[in-house]
Amino acid sequence: MTRAARGLLLAALVAAATGAFAQQPSGRPPAAKPSKAADEKAKPADDKNQPVTVDADHMESFQKESLVIFTGNVVARQNGSVQYADRMEVYLDEAAGRVIRTVSTGSIRIITRDCRMGTAKRSEYYDGEQRVELIGNARVWQADNVVTGEKITIYLNQERSVVEGGKQERVKAIFYPKEEKPQDGAQATAQSECKN
């Protein structure tokens, strides 16, 4: 496989990892009804066909191991979603042209295009199972609604998540009721555009 083909393959593969998390509901009620513009922005698109941009201080490819490692201020962006990490390992199945899994470590921060946010010490994505794991002081929130635990597992195809507590802390969740807004349109929606 040529270097250019490997680069394109890597972009498509990282897209699968980054974009898949961005599409999934969290199981929490939204804090406020998004504006029509935000609603249009949040419509699902085929993320695997969207370009991915990965910025990092360093990239190293291990072709025999089918592994690409990005290190230093890693920022992966796709279709309005972004993941930040100190290090991202992308494990490839080059014959099938897809990502097997990704492992991100150090200062994990994820912001989806619908303004859901997540942090953890480690993030793992398994493409075959369509599963994302946030491990180590995991936290997912949107507006004021928050779920925390030692590990948060998101099953993308099932629109299901499991939150596990650790030895020192139990699972915690805070959900706020949706505020009703006047029907006259005098006030803007409470949800603002997220910055990613």
FITIFI-41619 format. One line per 4 residues: number of its first residue (from 1); for each residue x, y, z of N, C-alpha, C. Coordinates in steps of 0.001 Angstrom, whole numbers, m for minus. Each point is the difference from the previous one (the first is absolute). Layout:
BEGIN
NUM) X Y Z X Y Z X Y Z | ...
//
This chain:
BEGIN
1) 857 m1176 0 m857 1176 0 899 1235 0 | m300 973 m840 823 1194 m107 m198 893 1218 | 924 946 182 m115 921 1132 m1264 833 m97 | m318 466 m1212 m1213 813 m169 m1243 m808 340
5) m42 m1251 m457 m1157 m849 303 m101 m252 1493 | 1145 m215 659 m5 m190 1448 m530 1243 709 | 393 1171 m479 m466 1240 609 m1504 157 m133 | m532 m292 m1193 m1441 71 m200 m723 m1034 845
9) 568 m1200 64 m588 m1055 817 m33 432 1456 | 1101 560 484 58 440 1392 m1061 1050 279 | m164 948 m910 m1011 1038 202 m1393 m606 96 | m295 m934 m885 m1315 m641 34 m185 m800 1270
13) 1064 m628 449 m96 m837 1186 m165 817 1268 | 742 1066 105 m155 862 1171 m1396 611 m8 | m549 244 m1181 m1361 531 m114 m997 m947 637 | 194 m1265 m220 m917 m977 579 17 101 1519
17) 1176 181 566 120 71 1453 m553 1303 548 | 353 1094 m610 m416 1291 518 m1470 263 m247 | m467 m280 m1192 m1372 308 m374 m1018 m894 648 | 330 m1236 257 m976 m923 558 m482 474 1363
21) 871 505 825 m389 474 1312 m893 1227 m113 | 256 787 m1017 m728 1252 m138 m1472 m193 m325 | m381 m1108 m578 m1360 m189 m462 m945 m537 1046 | 497 m473 1101 m842 m780 881 m673 802 1088
25) m1276 m302 262 m697 633 1114 598 m466 1323 | m117 828 998 591 m339 1287 m990 m667 938 | m1244 m67 m377 m996 m556 899 m533 1027 983 | 499 1217 m60 m463 1055 893 m936 916 m758
29) m951 590 687 m847 977 m670 815 1247 m298 | m261 669 m1121 748 1217 m295 m375 1099 978 | 938 899 227 m232 1073 952 m974 1029 m558 | 34 215 m1304 m897 960 m618 m169 m387 m1458
33) m1122 442 m578 m232 m314 m1408 944 853 m835 | 793 m643 m896 931 769 m807 m738 838 m1028 | 658 1047 m439 m576 840 m1042 m66 m787 m1299 | m725 543 m981 m122 m687 m1280 1372 m164 m648
37) 852 1004 91 1347 m91 m577 808 m1091 691 | m96 m74 1324 720 m1044 733 m584 m1364 m326 | m1336 m75 m189 m642 m1261 m355 487 m481 m1362 | 115 913 m976 513 m368 m1320 1438 m485 110
41) 780 675 833 1401 m359 188 134 m1382 632 | m954 m389 851 93 m1262 728 m569 m1186 m776 | m553 221 m1209 m545 m1126 m754 1114 m972 m344 | m257 m1301 177 1028 m974 m303 399 50 m1462
45) 1282 m151 m228 552 m113 m1344 863 m1247 m5 | 356 m458 m1159 858 m1171 m84 1417 430 346 | 328 m29 1304 1285 491 473 1185 m708 m625 | m140 m1258 m380 1123 m733 m574 423 592 m1334
49) m881 784 m631 345 639 m1260 473 1436 180 | m4 497 1218 447 1348 278 1514 7 231 | 683 1071 m416 1448 50 204 352 137 1478 | 1153 m520 351 513 93 1359 1323 751 m55
53) 180 900 940 1261 709 120 600 m368 1350 | 1218 m514 m27 700 m315 1241 1238 879 51 | 85 814 1045 1175 829 240 714 m559 1215 | 1301 m86 m67 796 m477 1133 1416 522 m163
57) 757 m47 1081 1396 398 m75 836 m1033 m744 | m457 m1267 41 799 m1089 m585 m912 m1137 m436 | 337 m638 m1118 m714 m1192 m462 1029 m1050 m382 | m244 m1232 426 899 m1100 m330 m828 m1187 m477
61) 405 m575 m1137 m722 m1127 m578 845 m1259 134 | m610 m1051 539 643 m1310 122 m736 m931 m960 | 501 m90 m1229 m721 m708 m1046 m129 m1491 273 | 1015 m637 551 m88 m1435 288 m1071 m289 1042
65) m168 903 947 m989 m175 1062 m1361 590 m356 | m90 651 m1166 m1233 687 m411 m461 972 1088 | 928 827 430 m235 923 1106 523 1383 m373 | m789 1014 284 427 1387 m152 m178 673 1345
69) 1036 705 463 m48 675 1297 192 1495 m200 | m965 770 515 93 1456 26 334 396 1435 | 949 916 178 349 453 1351 145 1520 33 | m246 544 1173 182 1423 236 m1145 847 m502
73) m846 445 898 m1093 914 m337 m827 m506 m1182 | m470 m1230 94 m757 m612 m1085 m1403 598 m43 | m416 415 m1191 m1342 528 m220 m540 m673 m1254 | m1056 m800 164 m643 m668 m1134 m1368 637 m194
77) m269 523 m1196 m1267 675 m301 m686 m693 m1158 | m1335 m98 125 m799 m521 m1097 m1433 454 149 | m517 613 m1032 m1415 316 m98 m547 707 1250 | 742 972 504 m464 770 1146 304 m589 1359
81) 630 m1176 47 381 m623 1266 1521 28 116 | 466 m25 1237 1445 67 208 390 m845 1206 | 1172 m618 m79 567 m721 1132 1410 516 230 | 296 310 1264 1321 451 404 641 m1101 840
85) 1304 m203 m157 724 m982 802 1483 323 m65 | 749 m572 927 1454 117 m61 580 m1019 m979 | m692 m1147 m125 487 m1085 m853 m1189 m768 m562 | 72 m357 m1273 m1040 m800 m636 659 m1103 m823
89) m352 m1246 328 486 m1158 m753 m1142 m491 m876 | 269 m192 m1284 m1014 m477 m939 467 m1351 m520 | m760 m1048 338 309 m1367 m432 m831 m301 m1237 | 667 m412 m1069 m640 m150 m1299 m106 m1449 m441
93) m1024 m282 m770 m96 m1231 m778 150 455 m1443 | 1227 4 m490 265 560 m1317 m654 m805 m1108 | m111 m1311 169 m633 m825 m1033 m1457 387 m189 | m682 264 1093 m1411 394 m68 m164 1509 m161
97) 1086 751 166 m69 1450 m141 m806 674 1088 | 205 m413 1265 m789 593 1084 806 24 1294 | m532 741 950 576 59 1340 m509 m1196 784 | 906 m647 718 m416 m1051 926 m383 647 1320
101) 901 882 492 m280 724 1231 924 1196 99 | m368 922 867 875 1119 329 112 69 1511 | 1157 456 456 235 198 1422 588 1394 165 | m694 841 770 481 1349 270 270 132 1483
105) 1098 671 330 368 177 1405 452 1438 246 | m134 398 1244 492 1303 428 m912 1150 m372 | m618 594 989 m835 1193 m179 m1065 m184 m1076 | m730 m1105 72 m1049 m281 m980 m1141 983 170
109) m376 611 m1113 m1148 901 m12 m688 m167 m1343 | m1299 m264 33 m777 m209 m1214 m1156 994 2 | m213 648 m1142 m1134 902 m170 m700 m418 m1284 | m1276 m370 110 m754 m409 m1182 m685 1201 m623
113) m439 m156 m1219 m610 1126 m693 m1327 415 614 | m617 m870 828 m1228 387 694 294 439 1431 | 1240 379 246 455 610 1258 22 m951 1190 | 55 m1293 m230 275 m935 1094 1499 0 201
117) 405 m91 1248 1426 35 306 351 m1169 889 | 1242 m453 m113 465 m1100 825 1471 174 315 | 377 m470 1189 1405 m4 393 311 m1326 676 | 1258 m385 m50 465 m1216 657 1522 m23 m70
121) 580 m949 706 1448 m190 m89 381 m807 m1236 | m948 m846 m452 264 m876 m1138 m1297 m200 m775 | 113 m82 m1311 m1147 m260 m857 370 m1127 m958 | m900 m988 m131 225 m1104 m934 m1221 m134 m899
125) 247 m190 m1294 m1082 m183 m959 225 m1327 m714 | m1047 m832 m57 54 m1315 m649 m980 34 m1168 | 525 19 m1211 m838 177 m1181 m944 m1176 m229 | 493 m1228 100 m831 m1171 m267 m1210 m80 912
129) 171 416 1237 m1085 m37 987 m726 1329 114 | 502 1020 m700 m571 1338 95 m152 401 1466 | 1126 m68 715 12 263 1437 1078 1029 323 | m352 952 848 940 993 507 75 m164 1509
133) 1209 1 536 196 m61 1455 776 1229 448 | m551 710 970 696 1090 675 399 m552 1357 | 1300 m3 282 520 m702 1171 809 958 877 | m249 m67 1291 762 802 950 m610 1371 199
137) m739 155 1083 m646 1276 307 m819 499 m1190 | m811 m890 m556 m782 310 m1193 m1170 910 337 | m274 910 m908 m1078 976 205 m576 354 m1362 | m1320 m34 m120 m696 405 m1221 m1082 988 406
141) m133 1102 m746 m1009 984 338 m479 739 m1239 | m1182 568 145 m563 923 m978 m770 1028 798 | 326 1238 m199 m537 1095 804 274 m313 1476 | m1036 m42 845 214 m262 1425 m143 m1472 375
145) m466 m835 m924 m181 m1434 270 1356 m704 m51 | 306 m786 1061 1327 m602 131 m118 m1446 471 | 849 m857 m566 145 m1376 476 1490 m240 210 | 372 m552 1187 1401 m289 275 149 m1421 541
149) 1178 m553 m207 326 m1318 508 1446 m320 m313 | 453 m1140 452 1367 m422 m316 104 m377 m1479 | m1079 m581 m544 6 m431 m1399 m1390 206 m603 | m35 601 m1180 m1241 171 m737 172 m723 m1330
153) m864 m974 m250 34 m756 m1250 m1224 373 m814 | 239 397 m1247 m1081 407 m887 m72 m1004 m1144 | m1145 m658 m121 m247 m955 m1080 m723 768 m1105 | 741 367 m1027 m507 917 m1007 m1191 m549 m771
157) 63 m1231 m445 m1097 m577 m794 m1262 m218 810 | 143 m144 1294 m1139 m287 861 m570 1243 669 | 652 1132 m178 m390 1231 688 m170 m263 1493 | 1022 m626 550 m28 m420 1404 1349 336 628
161) m14 311 1276 1256 239 708 m60 m625 1384 | 1181 m346 506 133 m590 1322 1046 817 749 | m340 414 1208 923 767 827 336 m826 1223 | 1300 m164 270 466 m792 1133 727 895 995
165) m246 m246 1274 714 713 1046 1341 m658 270 | 815 655 765 1314 m547 353 40 m390 1457 | 1184 m293 488 171 m397 1403 m304 1155 954 | 322 1207 m422 m173 1158 881 m1302 767 m240
169) m535 m79 m1202 m1162 812 m354 m1094 m837 m641 | m1228 324 297 m1141 m625 m650 m357 808 m1249 | m868 m550 m821 m506 711 m1167 m825 1183 483 | 159 1132 m677 m794 1185 337 m625 543 m1266
173) m1249 407 113 m707 603 m1126 m842 1153 507 | 0 1081 m747 m827 1162 315 m752 362 m1269 | m1334 m22 78 m850 350 m1134 m906 1145 401 | m48 1027 m808 m862 1142 258 m1225 m69 m906
177) m1163 381 517 m1191 13 m854 155 1063 m1082 | m653 m251 m1108 39 933 m1111 m817 1227 369 | 567 1171 m218 m715 1244 273 m927 299 m1157 | m1206 424 331 m944 379 m1037 256 1443 m389
181) m16 242 m1297 253 1339 m525 m1293 597 m526 | m119 1337 35 m1190 648 m559 m144 m335 m1480 | m1246 m115 m452 m277 m354 m1388 109 1181 m949 | 115 1235 522 18 1165 m878 1332 216 m700
185) 1025 m787 343 1292 116 m662 797 1201 448 | m433 670 1080 684 1197 462 1388 m313 541 | 150 m1190 594 1294 m343 577 710 m994 m897 | 1307 109 m47 810 m963 m749 76 m1287 798
189) 320 m1079 m662 126 m1274 703 1163 58 974 | m107 m800 1054 1025 10 1048 1297 m655 m453 | m102 m905 m951 1208 m702 m415 790 870 m976 | 1245 218 304 841 767 m896 854 m949 m829
193) 564 520 m1041 879 m823 m835 1214 m433 821 | 364 m1279 m137 1179 m448 718 1238 373 m774 | 1066 198 686 1268 379 m616 921 m1209 m16 | 357 m455 m1180 936 m1114 m93 1002 297 m1077
//
